[in-house]
């Protein structure tokens, strides 16, 4: 098992490295890259860098991607004037929707979407809108409720199913060498965190359905999947063990310093990865306010493992226990963004170090060898 840690100075370098993995330029050609990275590391920006590199090819695009930008192609019009005609609009100027009217997307999206929710939808291709409805039982009759404003989780599932339908279409057209197909240009599918706003049952379902798509016998497309969600990562790993794959852990110190940890064939648990990173930020004395959120996540997972009802049980008995508890609650619930990180002051850094040190002394975590860094420079 490899445990090499490769350093990069930009996300473009990492995107280039991934393309080499998938074409065989990094020794052995892979079909799949699955990697874990915390929020704020640059996952979404990396997906865009990968896509941009494809624009230098002929034809000048090769990546069908799903990320936060894909979700932004869909926007609600809530009919503020009459509050009745609520529609989800999609951006007609995006090449993402090229040729949709001729592709019978309802028949492709419908079975996927209704695996998750009990909703109906209608696509108006002329106005680029989607309306939702639901059938409900009223006594002995069934009524149809129109113009439903669906939840954020349901909306994300619809957009996800829309994307998966396009992936199925691309696989069909590429495998059949359809020269006229609207998506026959696709060589790579890049998916960044498709499980936002979903409960754990749907996380598992999304992961399993995605794995089924990737495992299709006629699928010749290469796939990159990034996530910050440990459950999604582990389900994908278990479902795709037989693919020619590469697993990574991506982390960064700043916009010019990225590290890519090759984890070999062993998936790691989210909390172990976080502990390793927190130990590193303490060693570097580069502790930011949002690291308290990461520490709280560790305590919540530890509390769940031991059956505790509250995280304060995990710091029970430590020196300054009350102070530690107050600090965790204050900083982990504050409005501290990973997108605009603020370094802690000296006193708060000292407090963070004392909490982490006390916690790790109480619970002796054994970090796997994948976190013993063997460093090399990017190719």
HURA-V832646 format. One record per residue. N is the residue number from 0. D_FIRST is the distance of its C-alpha to the first C-alpha in whole Angstrom. Layout:
BEGIN
n->{N	N}
d_first->{D_FIRST	D_FIRST}
END
This chain:
BEGIN
n->{0	1	2	3	4	5	6	7	8	9	10	11	12	13	14	15	16	17	18	19	20	21	22	23	24	25	26	27	28	29	30	31	32	33	34	35	36	37	38	39	40	41	42	43	44	45	46	47	48	49	50	51	52	53	54	55	56	57	58	59	60	61	62	63	64	65	66	67	68	69	70	71	72	73	74	75	76	77	78	79	80	81	82	83	84	85	86	87	88	89	90	91	92	93	94	95	96	97	98	99	100	101	102	103	104	105	106	107	108	109	110	111	112	113	114	115	116	117	118	119	120	121	122	123	124	125	126	127	128	129	130	131	132	133	134	135	136	137	138	139	140	141	142	143	144	145	146	147	148	149	150	151	152	153	154	155	156	157	158	159	160	161	162	163	164	165	166	167	168	169	170	171	172	173	174	175	176	177	178	179	180	181	182	183	184	185	186	187	188	189	190	191	192	193	194	195	196	197	198	199	200	201	202	203	204	205	206	207	208	209	210	211	212	213	214	215	216	217	218	219	220	221	222	223	224	225	226	227	228	229	230	231	232	233	234	235	236	237	238	239	240	241	242	243	244	245	246	247	248	249	250	251	252	253	254	255	256	257	258	259	260	261	262	263	264	265	266	267	268	269	270	271	272	273	274	275	276	277	278	279	280	281	282	283	284	285	286	287	288	289	290	291	292	293	294	295	296	297	298	299	300	301	302	303	304	305	306	307	308	309	310	311	312	313	314	315	316	317	318	319	320	321	322	323	324	325	326	327	328	329	330	331	332	333	334	335	336	337	338	339	340	341	342	343	344	345	346	347	348	349	350	351	352	353	354	355	356	357	358	359	360	361	362	363	364	365	366	367	368	369	370	371	372	373	374	375	376	377	378}
d_first->{0	4	7	9	13	15	19	21	25	26	25	26	24	21	23	23	19	19	22	20	17	19	21	19	20	16	16	15	17	16	19	17	16	16	16	17	20	23	26	28	25	26	25	28	29	26	26	30	29	27	30	32	30	31	35	34	34	37	37	37	35	32	30	31	30	30	30	33	35	35	37	39	41	42	45	48	51	53	56	58	61	62	58	58	57	53	51	47	48	45	45	47	46	42	41	39	42	43	45	45	48	48	45	46	43	45	44	41	40	42	40	37	39	41	38	37	41	45	46	48	48	50	49	52	51	54	53	49	49	48	50	49	51	51	53	54	56	60	62	62	61	58	58	56	55	55	54	51	49	46	43	41	38	40	40	37	36	39	37	34	36	37	34	33	36	36	32	33	36	34	32	35	37	34	34	37	38	40	42	44	41	41	37	37	35	32	29	26	27	25	26	26	26	29	29	31	34	33	33	30	32	32	28	27	30	29	25	26	28	26	24	27	28	24	24	28	28	30	28	27	26	23	22	21	21	21	22	23	23	21	22	22	19	18	20	19	16	17	20	18	15	16	17	15	13	11	11	12	14	17	20	23	25	28	29	28	25	22	18	15	12	9	7	5	7	8	11	13	17	19	21	18	17	21	21	19	21	24	23	23	26	28	26	28	31	30	31	33	35	32	30	32	31	28	29	31	28	26	30	30	27	28	31	30	28	31	33	35	38	37	35	37	37	33	35	38	39	38	40	42	40	43	42	39	39	42	40	37	39	41	38	36	39	40	40	37	36	32	34	36	35	37	36	37	40	40	41	39	36	37	37	34	32	34	33	30	30	32	30	27	29	30	27	24	21	18	15	12	10	9	12	12	13	12	15	16	19	19	20}
END
